[in-house]
Amino acid sequence: MAAPALAQNSGTNTTDGQASAPQAEEPTANDQIVVTGFRRAYADALNIKRESDQITDSISSDGLGRFPDLNVGEAVQRIPGVQINREADSRNATISLRGLPGSFARTTLNGGGFADPILGSATNTSSTPLGAFNSDIFSAITVIKSPSAANLAGGLSGNVDLRIASALSRKAGGWAKASYEYNDLGDLGSPAFSAGYNAHITDNFAVFGVVAYKDEKFRRDSISVNTWANRLGAIQVGNQQAAASNPTYQALMAQYPGGVYYPSQVRQFVRMNQGHLLTGAAGYEWQASDTLKFGATGFYTERNLDKGLNHLLYIDTSAGNNTNTALAPTSAVAHFTSLGTPYVVQTSSGPRAYINQFSAENLQTYDSIRSEPAKQKTWAVNPTIEFKDDQWRVTAQGTISRAQVLANQIELDIIQNPYRNLGSAGLNGITASIFTGGTSLQDAKFVLNTPNASHIPTGGYPLPSAANQATQAGAQMPGQVAGTQGDRFGVTGTNGQSWNALDAIQLDLERTFEDSFLSAVQVGMRYERNEYTSIGSRNTSLGANTGNVTPAMSQAIPYANDFFGGTAGGYTQNWRNLDINQVLGAVTPVNIGPRTTANPNGLPGQFVYGSGGVFLTPYGLVNNYWDANYWNNNFTNTKKVMSAYIMGKFDTEIFGIHVRGNAGVRYETTDQKIDALDCRNCASALSGVVGPLNHSMSNRVYKDHYDYWLPSAMFAADLAKNLILRGAYYKTYVRPQPRDTVPISFVQVPEVLTPAVDPVYSVTIGATNIKPYTSNSFDLSLEWYNRPGGAFAIAVYQKNINGYIGPITDQNVLCPANGRINGIDYGLGNLSIVGPNCVSSNQFIGAGGTLVNAIVRASGLTNQNPMRVRGLEVSVQQNLDFLPGFLKYLGGAANYTYTQIDGKDTAGNPITLPSVAKHNINLIGYYETKLFGLRMVFNHRGKYDLAAGNSFVGDARTVKARSQLDASASLNIMKNFSISLDAFNLTNATRSEYENDPMLPRRIDYDGRTYTLTVRTNF
């Protein structure tokens, strides 16, 4: 099952002593096959595991040719050691494997590579999105936990092999099914259709085809605290005077000398996903002679959520935080009118006092509406030629594969800003009371009062964006001189797209031997060329006709009556929406003429249309040349990989014990070339300079070379008739994901805004010396097949990992005293670490209207110190047909995984791998007769950490433990017709995050329950 290219398109031949994929055929009505197929699916998966020389686990489609789960990722998580990641709001279904994040695994198709539809970096979205595939095209999925020399390298935690059965291995005939998915959150329905046909034109020639289409429409609701890192300032509380003259502030400091921190921005938001998933597979196979076979298998999948929308509401009281001066004429800050009782929690920076309840006035609100169309598309064609006689097998395989990912975004923000506290017009009239709910944001209570029901001022936003701000046009602030922006309208969003091309050719030869300790010798060579191209752009409001935005465009949010499915009653309904197409129609076409007195809405001097980086984005808006989301995401990464392996297979008896296995070595060499866009003088602070263009675009080329020897050895010993001991050692490596290797550093200089905000440098440290990470892995398992369809298994493993790519946590790198990033002076000044912050010697006008030192927030990726991952996997599967009467229809399975991570990062802190829980449990029970079948699946995933972007903002988060119950039922109506009902998340489980302590909740996600009704026929 875990075969390399030798057996990729052969359903009858095997490699490495592994069983071929279960045939993707329709069940027949006889005494041996149960129509509903749960029992058959588990038996097929168990057979794959037993026959393999390697340590593997599998899932197989049931007798109805389906995986009774919401998507491929949900199905794979039933395997010991697999955990599904639910961070993405659009059911991408990435997974973590054997205590390691998804980027440590390699996904293959019939043992071969294909172009992955990935966009992000290794710290978030780099692993294969299994939600982009319809499971109807697959016959089985195998997780190869101990790859051999013959397997493709790159799966440090293992290879996830998606199996499509070959044409001759399929039974002649066809099938069709129709289903309807219902999501109770939002009362949303989605139809789906799929069909397949397998034709044996002659005994030696067969073709097959499968096509599946699903309309996707589902929602996720969330509540979050954006940060707990801000501290109350004297300017925000009491009489808003300086600390020494502010009794309220003095009383707080007397009791809590380190200050009092608070949730400075809370959010509630809805992610609406809508689009389609189209997947197909086809192939042929021709046994031209007894020794010669030709074949090809291809697949295509496209997940296009082109109507994806995100609706967010921010309630923000951050203006003035940590400012202890008195109000100045330009101060525009929130004023706290009441404070909850502080409580103290332990953090990575020591004990801190927090409040989670307050009332405030003159605060800021955002109604943010974001169109976020997303597309994940990939296809591959794999032609093969195989020669096989009694002693030789020679296989040649080609791969042509392409992938595309699109993740565009147009963000429109209705922003009500605080007014100047000492201004003649008074405060902005907005008041709010906030309670974050203790340990659960589901119990949060947000009350928001706004004097302007539409949140949009009459007259729109005629004041154009400054060059160094670029994204927010404004309305006149009452009581201030002409041109002073008050409320604003944001036009922004990042557009990203990538193309991934993989072309490969592989040749494998195997010579078998009779009556010899050495049963076979296998050698192979492979050449692969992989080119990954990324582009990005950043929308701005420059030149946009934002004066045309009117209060009439503001609409009540459509989710106000059913937010969180009614389970979080404390949300505010004072939440507005926009029709994005209507607004875009009003603000475009943009004004691309130069900004002058006569043309005040034109483009600033450094934004000359047609000059470097100044063009129209996919939404017809002006691109922001100095934003890192533009130039840092425009590059091409080309890899040329040559590999060769030799592997010996053995099959013998030692002291009367049958032992089989293999040992070999793989050599891989990689030449990498990165062609990246670099922008000189691309900083917001320089964008407002009057005069000739002061920035330029150029390309930098970086080349790298690395090679590795990858030995492996594994055995399976039949200690008794039904008792198998397995052991394995292998070395492998993982290449950095393309967006991890962008070498350009970026520094965002603090913006000079009106009203002023506290200055912050945002620094992205270029990855100038990122290398692949490697592992030496050791596995041992014991399996007892106590009866047909039953097994008990226990496995232990250890992985010694070097050079894992993770976030920089060394404060000396993130906050170097001389301010140089990778040896280059970006004008950050001298830097020092003050409490939780990196502070620059450079000063700017802050929110309090006085000079304050800028904060530096830096992030980046680096190769980490060595670490060790250990794990334990225990599983049991039993078919209880030996019981009397109706009890014989019972069966079930259970597995438990324990993971332990040891190691220190470059700063000496314990290493934490994102999205890996220490404990994971699956419990599966079924009851199945010829007429009907029932299945219950329970999954419990323990708490796990998420990666922190940098070590100064305290944003390392933990996801709480979560339990989910799913159920499936199938009924055989007649010989060739069945109906099934699947229910997901019957426990109505939520996903919750907190920071350092449960009393600092960060986010909660609500998905609701999902039900799927399916009818199916075969012919």
VENCOR-V188816 format. One record per run of one state. SS is the DSSP state (hx for helix, st for strand, lp for the rest). FROM is the first residue (numbers start at 1). LEN is the number of residues. If there is no record, write none. Layout:
{{SS	FROM	LEN} {SS	FROM	LEN}}
//
This chain:
{{lp	1	4} {hx	5	3} {lp	8	22} {st	30	1} {lp	31	2} {st	33	1} {lp	34	4} {hx	38	14} {lp	52	4} {st	56	5} {lp	61	11} {hx	72	5} {lp	77	5} {st	82	3} {lp	85	10} {st	95	3} {lp	98	2} {st	100	1} {lp	101	1} {hx	102	3} {st	105	5} {lp	110	2} {st	112	1} {lp	113	17} {hx	130	3} {lp	133	2} {hx	135	3} {lp	138	2} {st	140	5} {lp	145	13} {st	158	6} {lp	164	9} {st	173	11} {lp	184	4} {st	188	15} {lp	203	2} {st	205	23} {lp	228	2} {st	230	2} {lp	232	2} {hx	234	3} {lp	237	6} {hx	243	3} {lp	246	1} {hx	247	9} {lp	256	4} {st	260	3} {lp	263	2} {st	265	23} {lp	288	4} {st	292	14} {lp	306	3} {st	309	8} {lp	317	18} {st	335	5} {lp	340	3} {st	343	5} {lp	348	2} {st	350	6} {lp	356	1} {st	357	5} {lp	362	2} {st	364	8} {lp	372	2} {st	374	15} {lp	389	3} {st	392	16} {lp	408	2} {st	410	7} {lp	417	14} {st	431	5} {lp	436	5} {hx	441	3} {lp	444	1} {st	445	5} {lp	450	13} {st	463	1} {lp	464	8} {st	472	5} {lp	477	8} {st	485	8} {lp	493	1} {st	494	19} {lp	513	5} {st	518	22} {lp	540	6} {hx	546	3} {lp	549	2} {hx	551	3} {lp	554	1} {st	555	2} {lp	557	6} {hx	563	4} {lp	567	9} {st	576	2} {lp	578	2} {hx	580	8} {lp	588	6} {st	594	1} {lp	595	8} {st	603	1} {lp	604	12} {st	616	1} {lp	617	5} {st	622	2} {lp	624	4} {hx	628	4} {lp	632	3} {st	635	20} {lp	655	2} {st	657	24} {lp	681	3} {hx	684	3} {lp	687	9} {st	696	25} {lp	721	2} {st	723	12} {lp	735	3} {hx	738	3} {lp	741	5} {st	746	3} {lp	749	11} {st	760	6} {lp	766	7} {st	773	15} {lp	788	2} {st	790	13} {lp	803	2} {st	805	3} {lp	808	3} {hx	811	4} {lp	815	5} {st	820	2} {lp	822	2} {st	824	2} {lp	826	5} {st	831	4} {lp	835	2} {st	837	9} {lp	846	5} {st	851	13} {lp	864	3} {st	867	13} {lp	880	5} {hx	885	5} {st	890	15} {lp	905	5} {st	910	1} {lp	911	8} {st	919	10} {lp	929	3} {st	932	10} {lp	942	2} {st	944	3} {lp	947	10} {st	957	3} {lp	960	2} {st	962	13} {lp	975	2} {st	977	8} {lp	985	5} {st	990	5} {lp	995	6} {st	1001	6} {lp	1007	3} {st	1010	9} {lp	1019	1}}
//
